[in-house]
Amino acid sequence: APASIHLLTLPPGRTPQRSAMSKAKKALLQELGQTHLFDGWGSKPSAADESRFYKQIEDLDASYPGGLKAYVDNGRKLLADSKAGVNPLEGWTPSVPVGETVAYGTPEFDEVEAAGMAAVSGGGCGFVLVAGGLGERLGYSGIKVQLPTQLTTGTTYLELYIRHILALQGSGAPLPLAIMTSGDTDAQTRALLDANANFGMRAGQVTIVRQEKVACLADNDARLAADPKDPYKLLTKPHGHGDVHYLLHSSGTLDAWLESGVQWVYFMQDTNAPSLKVLPAAIGISRRNQLDVNSVCVPRMPGEAIGGLMKLTHADGRTQTANVEYNQIDALLKATVEPRGDVADPATGRSPYPGSINQLLFALGPYAAQLHKTGGTMPEFVNPKYADASKTKFKSPTRLECMMQDYPKSLPPSARVGFSVISNTTAFSPVKTNLADARAKSAKGEPTYSAASGEADVYASACEVLAASGVRLPPPVHAIRDGVGVVDTPRVVIDPSFGPTLAAVRDKLPTPHAVSLAQGSTLVLEGDLTRVRLEALSLDGALVV
């Protein structure tokens, strides 16, 4: 007799694997107290709707260290602390951390820059560009790394960074670049690189890691928030740029860099044109002070909207060196060591705590080892907007967040964490403020961090390099560009191949006293300048080479 055959028929769109996955994820949601997510489904949800719901649950579970269980557990703890008004800085006393301030162009600067370049040569440094943002806040619909650094040549931020890395590389081993994108920027970033042949980088020299979003939380019980317009979809938001550490670890990028001989990792933001100018000197300072983590900082004015790097000592004896957000500095100082709050050091006229700008330099060995221990998890925080004083309802769903500069908070007390400041030069000029807000900041005398200031600072930074090399330049003048105050200098744009360090530029200027630029002049040196020297020039006008 023929054997009986039982056919298993699944609804369209389902497979045995998908059905098993759906059951497992439904059980997980039940375990986590998230059954409210099924309330709006109706009696007979379609297979397609169920499939896309559980696919999103699967993705959210896979992209967070420890999965959704860890996310919900962390959310409940942080939300309970937020409701109770727990102050994360309670019991901590600040002091100035270990570090160095070195003036640009001095013999001491020359020393640390040379020491840093010795470490970079031979492929000793990897670069990480955090590029998950669009330019919508600036009135630009594209990715921020595609914005022009200045209008004289239109060189984009991504091209400038890559050309500078290639100039540091020279004829040595490739210096690798990792770019963290997001769902908003991934396709455009890849297209920009493809269209320009990676701006000269070799195949395999660029690694892209994509950041995913996390689920929104609807209340203090960390119930996941469904989309009010679609019951089969969860609301999600970005988790913050602290995800870069998890992605570099989980993708295997750091291990691959270690095997190739990389010793240092430098983190850059998407629109800070001068960010690579001080890198070799920062590496030299890290080497001299044996730093595992070097926060490349800038001098900070009291009250400035930049976080401050502080060594924090707890009442129980614990210590850590970490960034303190600018809106917490005044209260912390008043409660501990300075009754006047965020005030200047009389000796310098600036805050004694250096300004943290999210330019970070890590020794790769200890960094990779620490991420192997932690799995790449970062300290998190939550910032719910409560509907009223009872703190029982949110105005809108919130989410957990993490910041890249909080990595030192995960380190043991034995870790060497400090700072470097290269003073008397432009090292921080991000473009993040729209025109209307920039005008308002300018009227108050505050830094605008706008397109106008970013472009002016590109020229000013190049002039600083020339001036430190002995070139004769007019003094900078203050000007107004469409309601935004800027510092005007000759418009100088020089490709990094002319010299990625101050020492290299000086070598290209054998008789700097014979070179002068008048106010209002424009000097553009483009292309491969590795074999070009500038021996004599008196410029009052425009010159493009």
CORVEN-V876870 format. One record per pair of residues at least 12 apart in sequence whose ideal C-beta (glycine too) atoms are under 8 Angstrom apart, sorted by the first residue. I is the first residue (numbers start at 1). J is the second residue. D is the distance in Angstrom with one decimal. If there is no record, write none. Layout:
# CORVEN-V876870
i=[I	I]
j=[J	J]
d=[D	D]
This chain:
# CORVEN-V876870
i=[11	12	12	13	13	13	14	14	18	18	21	21	22	22	22	25	25	25	25	26	28	28	28	28	29	31	32	32	32	33	33	33	34	34	34	36	36	37	37	37	37	39	40	40	41	41	45	49	50	52	52	53	53	56	56	57	59	60	60	60	60	60	63	63	64	64	65	65	65	65	66	66	68	71	71	71	72	72	74	74	75	75	75	75	76	76	76	78	78	78	78	79	79	79	79	79	79	80	82	82	82	82	83	83	88	89	89	89	89	91	91	91	92	92	92	92	92	92	93	93	93	93	93	93	94	94	94	94	94	94	94	94	94	95	95	95	95	96	96	96	96	97	97	97	97	97	97	97	98	98	98	98	98	98	98	98	99	99	99	99	99	99	99	99	99	99	99	100	100	100	100	100	100	101	101	101	101	101	101	102	102	102	102	102	102	103	103	103	104	104	104	104	104	104	104	104	105	105	105	105	109	109	109	110	110	111	112	112	112	112	112	113	113	113	113	113	113	114	114	114	115	115	115	115	116	116	116	116	116	116	116	116	117	117	117	117	119	119	119	119	119	120	120	120	120	120	120	121	121	122	122	122	123	123	123	123	123	123	123	123	123	124	124	124	124	125	125	125	125	125	125	125	125	125	126	126	126	126	126	126	126	126	126	126	127	127	127	127	127	127	127	127	127	128	128	128	128	128	128	128	128	128	128	129	129	129	129	129	129	129	129	129	130	130	130	130	130	130	130	130	130	131	131	131	131	131	131	131	131	131	131	132	132	132	132	132	132	132	132	133	133	133	133	134	134	135	137	137	137	138	138	138	138	138	139	139	142	143	143	143	143	143	144	144	144	144	144	145	145	145	145	145	145	145	145	146	146	146	147	147	147	149	149	149	149	150	150	150	150	150	150	150	151	152	152	152	152	152	153	153	153	155	156	157	157	157	158	158	158	158	159	159	160	160	161	161	161	161	162	162	162	162	162	163	163	163	163	163	164	164	164	165	165	165	166	166	166	166	167	167	167	167	167	168	168	168	168	168	168	173	173	174	174	174	175	176	176	176	176	176	176	177	177	177	177	178	178	178	178	178	178	179	179	179	179	180	180	180	180	180	180	180	180	181	181	181	181	182	182	182	182	183	183	183	183	186	186	189	190	193	207	207	209	209	209	209	209	210	211	211	211	211	211	211	212	213	213	213	213	214	214	214	214	214	214	215	215	215	215	216	216	216	216	216	216	216	217	217	217	217	217	217	218	218	219	219	219	220	220	225	235	236	237	238	239	239	239	239	240	240	240	240	241	241	241	241	242	242	242	242	242	242	242	242	242	243	243	244	244	245	245	245	245	245	246	246	246	246	246	247	248	248	249	249	249	249	249	250	250	254	254	254	254	255	257	258	258	258	262	263	263	263	264	264	264	264	264	264	265	265	265	265	266	266	266	266	266	267	267	267	267	267	267	268	269	269	269	269	271	271	271	271	272	272	272	272	272	273	273	273	273	273	274	274	274	274	274	274	274	274	275	275	275	276	276	277	277	277	277	277	278	278	278	278	278	279	279	280	280	281	281	282	282	282	282	282	283	285	286	286	286	289	289	290	291	291	291	291	291	292	292	292	292	292	292	292	292	293	293	293	293	293	293	293	293	293	293	293	293	293	294	294	294	294	294	294	295	295	295	295	295	295	295	295	295	295	295	295	296	296	296	296	296	296	296	297	297	297	297	297	297	297	297	297	298	298	298	298	298	298	299	299	299	299	299	299	299	300	300	300	300	300	301	301	301	302	302	302	302	302	303	303	304	304	304	304	305	305	306	306	306	306	307	307	307	307	307	307	307	307	308	308	308	308	308	308	308	308	308	309	309	309	309	309	309	309	309	309	310	310	310	310	312	318	319	320	320	320	320	320	321	321	321	322	322	322	322	322	323	323	323	323	324	329	329	329	330	354	354	355	356	357	357	358	358	359	360	360	360	361	362	366	370	370	374	377	378	378	378	378	378	378	379	379	379	379	380	380	380	381	381	381	382	382	382	382	383	383	384	385	425	425	426	426	426	426	429	429	429	429	429	429	430	430	431	431	431	431	431	432	433	433	433	434	435	435	435	435	435	437	438	438	438	438	438	438	439	439	439	442	442	442	442	448	448	450	452	452	452	452	453	453	455	456	456	456	456	456	457	458	459	459	459	459	459	460	460	460	462	462	462	463	463	463	463	463	465	465	465	465	466	466	466	466	466	466	468	469	469	469	469	469	470	470	470	470	471	471	471	471	471	472	472	472	472	472	473	473	473	473	474	474	474	474	474	476	476	477	488	489	490	490	490	490	490	490	490	490	491	491	491	492	492	492	492	493	493	493	493	494	494	494	494	495	495	495	495	495	497	497	497	497	498	498	498	498	508	508	508	508	509	509	509	510	510	511	511	514	514	514	515	515	515	515	515	516	516	516	517	517	517	518	518	518	520	521	521	521	521	521	522	522	522	522	523	523	523	523	524	524	524	524	525	526	526	532]
j=[47	47	48	47	48	51	47	51	51	54	54	58	50	51	54	54	57	58	61	54	57	61	68	69	57	69	68	69	72	72	221	223	72	223	224	223	226	224	226	231	234	231	226	231	231	232	232	232	232	232	233	232	233	233	234	234	212	212	214	215	234	236	212	214	214	239	246	375	376	377	375	377	215	214	215	400	222	224	380	400	217	222	382	400	220	221	222	380	381	382	400	217	220	221	222	382	384	220	382	383	384	391	220	391	381	312	324	328	332	314	315	316	312	313	314	315	332	336	312	313	314	315	336	337	310	311	312	324	332	333	336	337	353	310	311	313	337	310	311	352	353	309	310	311	321	417	418	419	289	291	311	321	416	417	418	419	285	289	294	295	297	309	354	418	419	420	421	285	288	289	419	420	421	299	354	420	421	422	423	281	285	420	421	422	423	422	423	424	278	422	423	424	425	464	468	502	424	425	468	502	281	422	502	502	503	284	280	281	284	285	288	280	281	284	501	502	503	280	284	503	283	284	287	288	279	280	281	282	283	284	285	287	168	280	501	503	263	264	283	284	287	168	175	264	279	280	283	170	172	172	173	261	169	172	173	174	175	176	260	261	262	261	262	263	264	168	175	262	263	264	265	266	279	283	175	176	177	178	257	262	264	265	266	364	161	165	175	176	177	178	265	266	268	177	178	179	180	244	248	265	266	267	268	145	158	161	177	178	179	180	268	270	180	241	244	267	268	269	270	358	404	143	144	145	158	179	180	181	185	189	270	180	181	182	184	185	211	238	241	182	184	185	270	184	185	147	432	433	434	431	432	433	434	451	434	435	188	184	185	188	189	192	157	185	270	271	431	157	158	161	185	189	192	270	271	158	188	192	271	431	451	273	454	455	458	273	454	455	458	459	491	493	455	459	491	493	522	524	493	524	526	493	192	270	271	273	189	192	193	199	196	199	273	496	177	268	275	276	177	198	199	200	201	199	200	495	496	497	276	496	500	177	201	276	200	201	496	497	495	496	497	499	500	276	279	280	496	500	501	260	261	201	202	205	205	205	206	207	257	260	262	201	205	206	207	206	207	208	209	248	253	206	207	208	209	208	209	210	211	241	243	244	247	208	209	210	211	210	211	213	238	210	211	212	213	208	210	208	208	206	251	253	244	247	248	251	253	247	238	239	241	243	244	247	239	236	237	238	239	236	237	238	239	399	400	234	235	236	399	234	235	236	237	397	398	399	382	384	397	398	399	400	394	397	392	393	394	391	392	397	397	399	399	401	399	400	401	402	401	402	403	404	358	402	403	404	378	379	380	401	402	403	404	406	407	378	402	267	404	371	376	378	404	407	371	375	376	377	378	376	371	376	368	371	372	375	376	375	376	364	367	368	371	368	364	364	365	368	364	363	364	365	283	286	361	362	363	364	361	362	364	367	279	282	359	360	361	358	359	360	361	362	404	359	357	358	359	430	430	431	432	454	357	359	428	429	430	429	454	457	458	461	425	426	427	428	429	457	458	461	359	427	428	496	500	425	426	427	461	465	296	420	422	425	427	296	361	500	501	420	422	294	296	361	420	422	361	420	361	363	420	416	418	416	361	363	416	417	418	362	363	366	367	411	415	416	417	321	360	361	362	363	367	407	408	411	415	416	417	418	360	361	362	418	419	420	309	323	354	356	359	360	361	405	417	418	419	420	357	359	360	361	419	420	427	309	354	355	356	357	359	419	420	421	354	355	357	421	427	428	348	350	351	354	355	421	423	350	351	353	354	355	344	350	351	342	343	344	350	351	330	342	326	351	355	447	326	446	326	355	356	357	323	324	325	326	329	355	356	405	323	324	326	329	351	353	354	355	356	321	322	323	324	353	354	355	356	419	322	323	324	353	324	413	413	408	409	411	413	417	408	417	418	405	406	408	409	417	356	403	405	406	353	341	342	353	342	419	421	428	405	428	430	404	405	428	404	405	407	420	407	415	410	411	410	410	402	403	404	406	407	410	402	406	409	410	400	401	402	400	401	402	398	399	400	401	398	401	398	398	461	464	457	460	461	464	449	453	454	457	458	461	449	454	449	450	451	453	454	449	448	449	450	450	450	451	482	483	484	450	450	451	452	453	483	484	482	483	484	480	483	484	485	484	485	484	481	482	484	486	484	486	486	481	486	487	488	489	487	493	489	490	491	492	493	476	487	489	492	493	494	476	489	490	492	517	494	499	502	505	492	505	509	512	515	517	502	502	505	506	509	512	506	509	512	513	509	512	515	516	517	512	513	515	516	517	489	490	516	517	489	490	517	518	519	488	489	519	519	519	517	518	519	520	521	522	523	539	521	522	523	517	522	523	524	523	524	525	526	523	524	525	529	525	526	527	528	529	527	528	529	530	525	529	530	532	529	532	533	534	533	534	535	533	535	535	536	535	536	537	534	535	536	537	538	537	538	539	537	539	540	539	540	541	540	539	540	541	542	543	541	542	543	544	537	539	542	543	542	543	544	545	545	544	545	545]
d=[4.0	5.8	7.8	4.2	5.1	5.3	5.2	6.8	6.2	7.6	6.3	6.2	6.3	7.6	4.5	5.0	4.6	6.1	7.1	7.5	7.6	7.1	6.5	7.1	7.0	7.5	6.6	6.2	5.0	7.9	7.0	7.2	7.6	6.4	5.4	5.9	7.9	6.3	5.6	7.8	7.6	7.8	6.7	3.4	5.9	7.4	7.2	4.3	7.3	6.0	7.4	4.2	7.1	6.6	5.9	7.6	6.9	7.8	7.0	5.4	7.1	7.5	4.1	7.8	6.2	7.9	5.8	5.1	6.0	4.6	7.6	7.2	7.4	6.5	6.8	6.8	4.9	7.6	6.0	6.1	5.2	3.6	6.9	5.7	7.9	6.8	4.5	6.5	6.6	4.3	6.6	7.1	4.8	7.9	6.1	5.9	6.8	7.0	5.7	7.8	6.1	7.7	5.8	4.7	7.5	7.6	7.2	6.3	5.3	5.2	4.5	7.3	4.3	6.8	5.4	8.0	7.5	7.8	7.0	5.1	7.8	7.8	4.7	6.4	4.1	6.9	5.8	7.1	6.1	6.8	6.3	6.4	7.3	7.0	4.8	6.8	7.5	7.5	6.8	5.3	6.4	5.8	6.5	4.1	4.5	6.9	5.5	6.0	6.5	7.8	7.6	7.7	7.6	7.8	4.0	7.7	7.6	7.3	7.9	8.0	7.6	7.8	6.8	4.2	3.5	6.0	7.1	5.1	7.6	6.8	7.8	5.8	7.3	7.7	7.7	7.8	4.2	7.9	5.6	6.4	6.9	7.3	7.3	5.8	7.1	7.7	5.1	4.9	7.8	5.4	6.7	4.8	3.7	7.0	6.4	7.5	7.1	7.6	3.5	6.6	5.9	7.0	7.2	7.3	6.4	7.0	7.8	4.7	3.1	5.3	6.7	4.7	4.5	6.1	5.6	6.3	6.1	7.9	7.1	6.5	7.3	3.7	5.7	7.0	7.0	3.4	5.7	6.7	3.4	3.8	7.9	7.3	7.8	4.7	6.0	7.6	6.2	6.4	5.2	7.8	6.4	5.6	7.2	7.7	7.9	6.2	6.7	7.4	5.2	5.2	5.4	6.8	7.7	6.2	3.1	6.1	6.0	7.8	6.3	5.4	6.4	6.7	6.4	4.7	6.3	7.4	5.7	6.6	7.1	4.5	7.4	6.1	7.6	7.1	6.8	4.7	7.4	6.9	4.8	4.6	7.2	5.0	7.4	7.0	7.5	5.8	6.7	7.1	4.7	7.2	7.7	5.3	6.6	7.8	4.9	7.8	7.0	6.3	6.9	6.2	7.0	4.7	6.9	7.3	7.7	6.3	6.6	7.3	4.8	7.2	5.2	6.8	5.3	5.0	5.9	6.7	7.1	5.9	6.4	7.8	6.8	6.9	7.0	4.9	7.6	5.3	6.4	5.9	6.0	6.1	4.8	6.1	6.0	3.6	7.0	5.7	5.6	7.1	6.8	7.5	7.5	6.8	6.1	5.3	6.5	5.9	7.1	8.0	5.9	6.9	7.4	7.6	5.4	6.7	5.9	7.2	6.4	7.9	4.6	4.6	5.9	7.2	7.0	8.0	4.6	5.3	7.7	4.7	4.1	7.9	8.0	6.8	7.4	5.1	7.5	6.7	7.1	5.7	6.4	6.6	7.7	4.7	7.2	7.2	5.4	8.0	7.9	4.4	4.6	6.9	7.7	6.4	6.4	8.0	5.5	5.1	6.4	6.1	5.3	6.1	6.5	7.4	7.7	6.3	5.6	6.8	7.7	6.3	7.6	7.0	7.0	4.9	6.2	7.6	7.8	6.6	7.7	6.9	6.9	7.1	4.2	6.6	5.8	6.5	7.0	6.4	5.1	6.9	4.5	4.2	5.9	6.2	7.7	7.3	5.6	6.8	7.6	7.5	7.9	3.9	5.0	7.5	3.8	7.4	7.6	7.6	8.0	4.7	7.9	7.6	7.1	7.6	5.7	4.9	7.8	5.8	7.7	6.8	5.9	7.3	6.7	6.7	6.5	5.1	7.2	7.7	4.5	7.5	6.2	6.4	5.5	6.7	7.3	5.1	7.5	8.0	5.4	7.6	5.7	7.3	7.3	4.8	6.1	5.9	7.4	5.1	6.9	6.9	4.9	8.0	6.7	7.2	7.9	7.2	7.0	7.1	5.0	6.8	6.6	6.5	7.3	5.4	7.6	4.0	6.7	5.1	6.8	7.7	7.2	7.2	8.0	4.8	7.5	6.4	7.8	3.8	5.9	5.6	6.6	6.3	6.8	7.7	4.4	5.4	6.2	5.2	7.3	5.8	7.0	7.1	4.0	6.3	5.7	3.7	6.7	5.1	7.7	7.9	6.0	5.4	6.1	7.6	7.1	5.2	7.8	7.0	6.6	7.6	6.8	3.9	5.6	7.7	4.6	8.0	7.1	6.7	6.2	6.1	4.2	4.6	5.5	7.9	7.7	8.0	6.4	4.7	4.1	7.9	7.9	7.6	3.1	4.8	5.0	6.1	7.4	7.6	6.7	7.3	5.4	6.2	5.2	5.9	6.8	5.9	7.9	7.5	3.4	6.8	7.0	7.5	7.5	7.5	7.5	4.0	7.3	7.2	3.9	7.9	5.9	6.8	7.0	4.3	6.7	6.5	6.3	6.0	7.0	5.7	5.5	6.9	5.7	7.4	5.8	7.3	6.3	7.0	6.4	6.1	7.3	4.7	5.2	6.3	5.7	7.9	7.6	7.4	5.3	7.0	6.5	4.2	7.6	7.7	6.4	6.4	7.7	5.6	7.1	6.2	5.3	4.2	6.6	6.8	7.6	7.4	6.3	6.3	4.7	6.3	6.5	7.1	5.1	7.2	7.9	5.2	5.3	7.2	6.0	6.8	7.6	4.6	5.8	7.3	7.8	7.8	7.4	7.1	7.7	6.0	6.4	7.7	6.5	7.8	4.2	7.2	4.9	7.7	7.4	7.9	5.5	7.2	5.6	5.9	4.9	5.2	4.6	7.3	6.6	4.1	5.8	6.9	7.2	7.1	5.9	5.6	7.8	7.1	4.9	7.0	4.9	6.9	5.0	4.5	7.3	7.4	5.0	4.7	6.5	7.8	7.0	7.6	5.7	7.7	7.9	7.1	5.3	7.3	6.8	7.3	4.4	7.4	7.3	4.1	7.6	6.2	6.7	5.5	5.1	7.2	7.5	5.6	7.6	6.0	7.9	7.1	7.7	7.4	4.7	7.7	7.2	4.0	6.9	5.8	7.5	5.6	7.6	5.8	3.6	5.4	5.8	6.5	7.9	4.7	6.9	5.0	7.0	4.6	5.8	6.4	5.9	4.6	7.7	4.9	7.9	6.9	6.6	6.2	5.9	6.2	4.4	6.4	6.1	3.3	7.5	5.9	6.5	4.7	5.3	5.1	7.6	5.1	7.6	5.7	6.8	7.6	6.7	7.5	5.1	7.8	5.7	4.1	6.7	6.6	4.5	6.0	5.1	5.3	7.7	7.1	4.3	7.4	7.2	5.3	7.0	5.2	6.3	3.6	7.0	6.5	6.4	6.8	7.5	5.8	7.8	6.1	5.1	7.7	4.8	5.1	6.9	7.9	5.2	5.5	7.7	7.0	5.4	6.4	5.9	7.3	7.4	7.6	5.7	3.9	6.8	7.8	6.6	5.2	5.2	7.9	4.3	7.8	4.5	7.0	7.8	7.9	5.0	7.3	4.2	4.9	5.2	7.7	6.0	5.0	7.9	6.3	5.4	7.7	6.8	6.6	7.5	7.7	8.0	7.0	6.9	6.5	5.9	7.6	4.1	7.6	7.9	6.0	6.5	6.7	6.6	4.9	4.7	6.2	4.7	6.4	4.9	7.4	5.8	7.6	5.9	7.5	5.6	7.0	6.7	7.0	4.1	7.1	7.3	5.2	5.1	5.5	4.3	6.2	7.2	6.3	5.3	3.7	7.7	7.6	5.1	7.2	6.7	6.5	5.4	7.9	4.0	5.3	5.6	4.9	4.5	7.6	6.9	7.6	6.8	7.6	7.3	7.9	3.6	7.9	6.7	7.5	7.7	4.8	7.8	4.0	6.0	8.0	6.7	4.9	4.5	5.5	7.3	5.7	4.4	6.7	4.2	5.4	6.7	5.6	8.0	7.5	3.9	5.8	6.7	7.6	7.7	7.1	5.2	6.8	4.9	5.5	7.3	6.6	5.8	4.9	3.9	6.6	5.6	7.7	4.5	6.2	5.5	7.9	7.8	7.9	6.1	5.4	6.7	7.5	7.7	7.8	7.5	7.7	5.8	7.1	5.4	4.7	4.9	5.1	7.7	6.8	3.1	6.1	6.7	5.0	4.6	6.9	7.2	8.0	7.0	6.9	4.0	7.6	7.1	6.6	7.4	5.6	7.8	7.2	7.3	6.4	4.2	6.3	5.0	7.0	7.6	8.0	4.4	7.2	6.6	7.1	4.5	7.0	6.5	7.8	7.2	4.2	7.3	7.1	7.8	4.9	8.0	7.4	4.9	7.4	7.7	7.5	7.8	4.6	7.4	6.0	5.6	6.4	7.7	5.3	7.7	5.4	4.5	5.2	5.8	4.0	8.0	6.6	7.8	6.9	5.0	6.1	7.4	5.6	8.0	6.5	6.1	5.6	6.5	6.7	4.1	7.5	6.0	8.0	6.5	4.8	7.8	7.3	5.3	7.1	7.8	4.9	8.0	6.6	3.9	8.0	7.9	4.8	5.9	6.1	6.8	7.9	7.7	4.1	7.3	7.8	8.0	5.9	7.8	5.5	7.9	7.2	4.4	7.0	5.2	7.2	7.1	7.8]
